[in-house]
Amino acid sequence: MKSPNSPKEHLMVQAERAQGRVKELKESPIPVIYVGCATCGLAAGALETIAGFETVLKENGIEARIEKVGCLGHCYAEPLVIIQNPGFPPLLYQKIGAGEAGILVRSFLKDGSDPCYEYLIGSLEADENFPTLMDYPRYLYENRVVMEHCGLIDPEDIDSFLAVGGYSSLAQGLEKGGAWVLDEVMAANLRGRGGAGFPAGRKWKIARGIEKSSKLVICNGDEGDPGAYMDRTLLESNPHQVLEGLALAALAVGAERALLYIRAEYPLAVKIMERAIVEAQEKNLLGADIMGSDFSLEVSVFQGSGAFVCGEETALIESLAGNRGMPQPRPPYPAVAGLNGLPTVINNVKTLSTVPSIIRNGHQWFRSIGTEESPGTAIFSVVGEVEYPGLVEVPMGVTLEHLVVDICGGIKDGKELKAVQIGGPSGGCLPASLMDTIIDFDSLKKVGAMMGSGGLVVMNEDTCMVEVARYFTDFTQGESCGKCTFCRIGTRHLREILKSITVGEGRMEELADLEELSQAIIKGSLCSLGKTAPNPVLTTLRFFRDEYVAHIEEKRCPAKMCRPLIAFYIDLEPCARGCDACVACCPTDAIFTTSNRKKAIDQEKCVKCGECVYVCPPEYDAVRRVSPPEMIPDQGVEPLTEKNESE
């Protein structure tokens, strides 16, 4: 039943109540402790951290509130804790376990003098009384549009979102109409953040123009790239922002039903989104006659089974229909005839999460960020050999070097940057010499990579690029639905050729075979999985061809990574007498004591696991890795026996 109030008036009542609760929390006379409890935080021990705070607060008779929030993006520093202690700005702490929680309570909350700098990342707000605490350079480089509230609000409390302006864009859209929402998104040139970069507004316009009584919008949360977790974080940390974007898309195309397709491997995201839908319905922000308007939207969650190919929209539709997730020929495009033959708009989580800010601030504001052809921001999950891995949101147009070096701290352990792989498992591998490449949809394509959904793997000097190509080809081959012959069989042949090269059995003529086969797979595949699967092969051949040649002609792995082409030995000179660190870790008892009471490796027993390298004390650094195995020097070592021991 419609309300006599306008959507804005309806929302104002809800927001005022929410703002009162949040103001009470922000101005609390007692400390408030916020703990990041998204999947990354829970995996790092956030629940144990909360238990630690509760125990020590009780022991010391200190009254404080503990609030669960989502992910702030600093995954390298989990468990993350924000402490709002009266008299101080909100302070962010890293790697806070139960023990550190006790220290913070006793030193900071009880005594009130020591902010515990050893655990401090910095202040979240500038405060002239505490200028030394505002040391948070990563935020200065980022431009958080989509992730603005992630890690700062309770994802399971709708009032937290309403208090920061949540659903105001939907109210504005309901006042001005779906056609106006569509025009704003079109003018903003919002390109799909799922990987393809197709303009969202153009897709919406097609669906809106179809004369059908029923239409659908679908949020694609089937995130399957290795090392990618941008969508999961948004679903877990700010679910109502996703729902608001989904509702705006439905309003723009004229849909009355919406689905969230989330992979079942994201149980926390599923739980939080289902709760968020119920909360929004209870406040008439979803459901029938939203905010007193004549617009209704039914939203539900569908759990996918984890097939990577279901990230492709036609395969996703097949999965929803109860069929095996396999891409279908286009046209017709889903926006014309999708699920059950109805016009169906499918957008990625990040794309939909961007829409509320466009509606709230206007398309000109959005186009002032990023580049002309790729406006707005991009979210990356940066993983691999980088100092500060995690989620980063930057304006389109920054360089790869700025992202990897300035924001994420560069390569850890003093190693050299060798390459980055951008765009997911079928993205291109770019060398360090191309770190000045601009991050946007078109610039990355020019160098053989792609934006993808935002996965970025950083590799150091110890990475074998032939093995990297084999690894990602193995992944895409295993995830191929098998429909297209070129994808099903072609990727398998790519994998087998690469495997033969990594074990020292490759032939030079196979390099041409790799290139020819890659081009055939691109031309003969129906969906983007097959069309992009050869990218790691083509880019490593283009930029790291010398490594392929070394594997084939010299039977050598320059990065000393491919097991069949490497061997380990212990340099007797720095090896310490009496140190048994390597002996204790060897799984095959391949390490023995020599006649001079140092250590050596029995090559016949060695499985080349490399554990001895990591456990050898740095002051000795005696374990050597060589390629090819023939490079092991003859040290004339003899095992320790009763005879030579007595001698």
Secondary structure as UniProt FT lines:
FT   HELIX           7..26
FT   STRAND          32..36
FT   HELIX           39..44
FT   HELIX           46..59
FT   TURN            60..61
FT   STRAND          65..69
FT   HELIX           75..77
FT   STRAND          81..84
FT   TURN            86..87
FT   STRAND          91..93
FT   HELIX           98..104
FT   HELIX           105..110
FT   HELIX           117..119
FT   STRAND          120..123
FT   TURN            128..129
FT   HELIX           131..133
FT   HELIX           137..141
FT   TURN            148..152
FT   TURN            155..156
FT   HELIX           158..162
FT   TURN            163..167
FT   HELIX           168..176
FT   HELIX           178..188
FT   TURN            193..196
FT   HELIX           200..208
FT   STRAND          216..221
FT   TURN            226..227
FT   HELIX           230..237
FT   HELIX           239..253
FT   STRAND          257..263
FT   TURN            264..265
FT   HELIX           267..282
FT   TURN            283..284
FT   HELIX           290..292
FT   STRAND          297..304
FT   HELIX           308..311
FT   HELIX           313..320
FT   TURN            321..322
FT   TURN            334..336
FT   HELIX           339..341
FT   STRAND          344..348
FT   HELIX           349..361
FT   HELIX           363..367
FT   STRAND          377..384
FT   STRAND          390..395
FT   TURN            396..397
FT   HELIX           400..401
FT   HELIX           402..407
FT   HELIX           412..414
FT   STRAND          417..422
FT   TURN            425..426
FT   STRAND          428..431
FT   HELIX           432..434
FT   TURN            435..436
FT   HELIX           441..446
FT   TURN            447..448
FT   TURN            452..453
FT   STRAND          455..460
FT   TURN            461..462
FT   HELIX           465..479
FT   HELIX           485..502
FT   TURN            503..504
FT   HELIX           509..524
FT   HELIX           528..532
FT   TURN            533..534
FT   HELIX           535..543
FT   HELIX           545..553
FT   TURN            558..559
FT   HELIX           563..565
FT   STRAND          567..570
FT   TURN            572..574
FT   TURN            577..578
FT   HELIX           581..585
FT   TURN            587..588
FT   STRAND          591..594
FT   TURN            595..596
FT   STRAND          599..601
FT   TURN            603..605
FT   HELIX           611..615
FT   TURN            618..620
FT   STRAND          623..626
FT   HELIX           629..631
FT   HELIX           642..646
//
